[in-house]
Amino acid sequence: MLETAYLEGELIRLIRTNNKAGFDYLYANYAAALLCCIQRIIHGDCVAEKILHDSFVAIWTTINTYDPGKMSFYMWMHGIANKKATDFIRCHGSKMKTGPGNEGSIVPGRYKDKNTSELRLNKAINKLPEDHKELICLVYHSRLSIKEFSGNSNMAESDVKTRLRRAMNALKKEFGLVV
């Protein structure tokens, strides 16, 4: 870790002004967390680190699109890293060898050879309103706990639980299950 500590607003201001110290701090303090997010989707250090690099380039170049009123800075960066990893899988997944010993392998069965239930679930999720879809994806797909999500999104845990329950009920209804 670097000796200087920045508040989130100050860090964002430094990055928006292309300050190298701000970027160094950002990388030192968030790279490990974002790499874990990427490695949940992609197995293989080389590929995951390349995607981490691409994620930081995207964060650096699109920082002016970040809106603190919509979500926390970490959740915004997490979304970029998650999107980069899933985009990589969509583009290269069918060409990659799967398996625990292969560098750059994907999570077996997660994106390839989807069964009918998975396809139905994905279609049902895509029919949900954006706020429900985002909450389900962030909590379940990214495997964040309610407490982690609450801390990163500046929402009370009870609000997260309530919204998540509503989103899950909407998903059950869309999926054809009785609520």
C-alpha positions as CSV (number, residue, x, y, z in Angstrom):
1,M,0.0,0.0,0.0
2,L,1.1,3.6,-0.6
3,E,1.6,5.9,2.4
4,T,-0.9,8.5,1.2
5,A,-4.5,7.7,1.8
6,Y,-7.2,9.3,-0.3
7,L,-10.9,9.7,0.3
8,E,-13.1,8.3,-2.5
9,G,-14.0,11.8,-3.8
10,E,-10.4,13.0,-3.8
11,L,-9.3,9.8,-5.5
12,I,-11.9,10.2,-8.3
13,R,-10.8,13.8,-8.8
14,L,-7.2,12.8,-9.1
15,I,-8.0,10.1,-11.7
16,R,-10.2,12.6,-13.6
17,T,-7.2,14.9,-13.8
18,N,-4.9,12.1,-15.0
19,N,-2.8,12.2,-11.9
20,K,-0.4,9.3,-11.8
21,A,-0.3,9.2,-7.9
22,G,-4.1,8.8,-8.0
23,F,-3.9,5.9,-10.4
24,D,-1.0,4.3,-8.5
25,Y,-3.2,4.5,-5.3
26,L,-6.2,3.1,-7.2
27,Y,-4.2,0.1,-8.5
28,A,-2.5,-0.6,-5.1
29,N,-5.8,-0.6,-3.2
30,Y,-8.2,-2.1,-5.7
31,A,-6.3,-4.5,-8.0
32,A,-6.5,-7.5,-5.7
33,A,-10.3,-7.2,-5.2
34,L,-10.9,-6.7,-8.9
35,L,-8.6,-9.6,-9.8
36,C,-10.7,-11.9,-7.4
37,C,-13.8,-10.8,-9.2
38,I,-12.3,-11.6,-12.6
39,Q,-10.9,-15.0,-11.3
40,R,-14.4,-16.0,-10.3
41,I,-15.2,-16.1,-14.0
42,I,-11.9,-16.9,-15.6
43,H,-9.3,-19.4,-14.3
44,G,-5.8,-18.7,-15.3
45,D,-3.5,-16.0,-14.1
46,C,-2.2,-14.7,-17.4
47,V,-5.7,-14.2,-18.9
48,A,-7.1,-12.8,-15.6
49,E,-4.2,-10.3,-15.3
50,K,-4.7,-9.2,-18.9
51,I,-8.4,-8.6,-18.2
52,L,-7.4,-6.7,-15.0
53,H,-5.1,-4.5,-17.1
54,D,-7.9,-3.9,-19.6
55,S,-10.3,-3.1,-16.7
56,F,-8.0,-0.5,-15.3
57,V,-7.5,1.1,-18.7
58,A,-11.3,1.2,-19.1
59,I,-11.6,2.7,-15.6
60,W,-9.0,5.3,-16.4
61,T,-10.5,6.3,-19.8
62,T,-14.2,6.3,-18.7
63,I,-13.9,7.8,-15.3
64,N,-15.9,10.8,-16.4
65,T,-18.9,8.6,-16.9
66,Y,-18.9,7.6,-13.2
67,D,-21.9,9.0,-11.3
68,P,-21.5,8.8,-7.5
69,G,-25.3,9.2,-7.2
70,K,-26.0,5.9,-8.9
71,M,-23.5,3.5,-7.1
72,S,-20.3,3.4,-5.2
73,F,-17.0,3.8,-6.9
74,Y,-16.0,0.2,-6.1
75,M,-19.3,-1.2,-7.5
76,W,-18.7,0.8,-10.7
77,M,-15.2,-0.6,-11.1
78,H,-16.4,-4.1,-10.2
79,G,-19.0,-3.8,-12.9
80,I,-16.3,-2.9,-15.5
81,A,-14.1,-5.8,-14.5
82,N,-17.0,-8.2,-14.5
83,K,-18.1,-7.0,-17.9
84,K,-14.6,-7.3,-19.3
85,A,-14.3,-10.9,-18.0
86,T,-17.7,-12.0,-19.4
87,D,-17.0,-10.3,-22.7
88,F,-13.8,-12.2,-22.9
89,I,-15.6,-15.4,-22.3
90,R,-18.2,-14.6,-24.9
91,C,-15.5,-13.9,-27.5
92,H,-13.0,-16.6,-26.7
93,G,-14.8,-19.1,-24.5
94,S,-15.6,-21.6,-27.2
95,K,-12.0,-21.5,-28.4
96,M,-10.5,-22.1,-25.0
97,K,-9.7,-25.4,-23.5
98,T,-11.5,-26.0,-20.2
99,G,-10.2,-27.7,-17.2
100,P,-8.3,-26.9,-14.0
101,G,-4.8,-27.5,-15.4
102,N,-5.2,-25.3,-18.5
103,E,-4.0,-21.7,-18.4
104,G,-6.9,-19.4,-19.3
105,S,-9.6,-22.0,-18.7
106,I,-13.1,-21.0,-18.1
107,V,-15.4,-22.2,-15.4
108,P,-16.5,-25.5,-16.7
109,G,-20.1,-25.6,-17.9
110,R,-20.8,-22.0,-16.9
111,Y,-20.9,-20.4,-20.4
112,K,-20.6,-23.5,-22.6
113,D,-23.2,-26.2,-23.1
114,K,-25.9,-24.5,-21.2
115,N,-28.8,-26.7,-20.3
116,T,-32.4,-25.8,-20.8
117,S,-33.0,-24.6,-17.3
118,E,-30.0,-22.3,-17.5
119,L,-31.3,-20.8,-20.7
120,R,-34.8,-20.4,-19.3
121,L,-33.3,-18.7,-16.2
122,N,-31.2,-16.3,-18.3
123,K,-34.3,-15.4,-20.4
124,A,-36.3,-14.8,-17.3
125,I,-33.6,-12.6,-15.8
126,N,-33.3,-10.6,-19.0
127,K,-37.1,-9.8,-18.9
128,L,-36.8,-8.3,-15.4
129,P,-36.6,-4.5,-14.8
130,E,-33.0,-3.2,-14.9
131,D,-32.8,-2.5,-11.1
132,H,-33.9,-6.1,-10.3
133,K,-31.6,-7.6,-12.9
134,E,-28.6,-5.5,-11.6
135,L,-29.2,-6.5,-8.0
136,I,-29.6,-10.2,-8.8
137,C,-26.4,-10.1,-10.9
138,L,-24.4,-8.2,-8.4
139,V,-25.3,-10.2,-5.4
140,Y,-25.6,-13.7,-6.9
141,H,-23.4,-13.7,-10.0
142,S,-20.6,-11.7,-8.3
143,R,-21.1,-13.7,-5.1
144,L,-21.2,-10.7,-2.9
145,S,-22.7,-11.1,0.6
146,I,-25.6,-8.8,1.6
147,K,-23.2,-7.1,4.0
148,E,-20.5,-6.6,1.2
149,F,-23.1,-5.3,-1.2
150,S,-24.6,-3.0,1.5
151,G,-21.2,-1.6,2.3
152,N,-20.2,-1.0,-1.3
153,S,-23.6,0.5,-2.4
154,N,-24.2,2.7,0.6
155,M,-27.6,1.0,1.2
156,A,-28.7,-0.3,4.6
157,E,-28.6,-4.1,4.8
158,S,-32.4,-4.2,5.4
159,D,-33.0,-2.2,2.2
160,V,-30.7,-4.6,0.2
161,K,-32.6,-7.6,1.6
162,T,-36.0,-6.1,0.8
163,R,-35.0,-5.2,-2.7
164,L,-33.4,-8.5,-3.3
165,R,-36.5,-10.4,-2.1
166,R,-38.6,-8.3,-4.5
167,A,-36.2,-9.0,-7.3
168,M,-36.2,-12.7,-6.5
169,N,-40.0,-12.8,-6.3
170,A,-40.2,-11.1,-9.7
171,L,-37.7,-13.6,-11.1
172,K,-39.8,-16.5,-9.7
173,K,-42.9,-15.1,-11.3
174,E,-41.1,-14.6,-14.6
175,F,-39.7,-18.1,-14.4
176,G,-43.1,-19.5,-13.9
177,L,-42.9,-20.4,-10.2
178,V,-45.6,-19.6,-7.7
179,V,-44.7,-16.7,-5.4
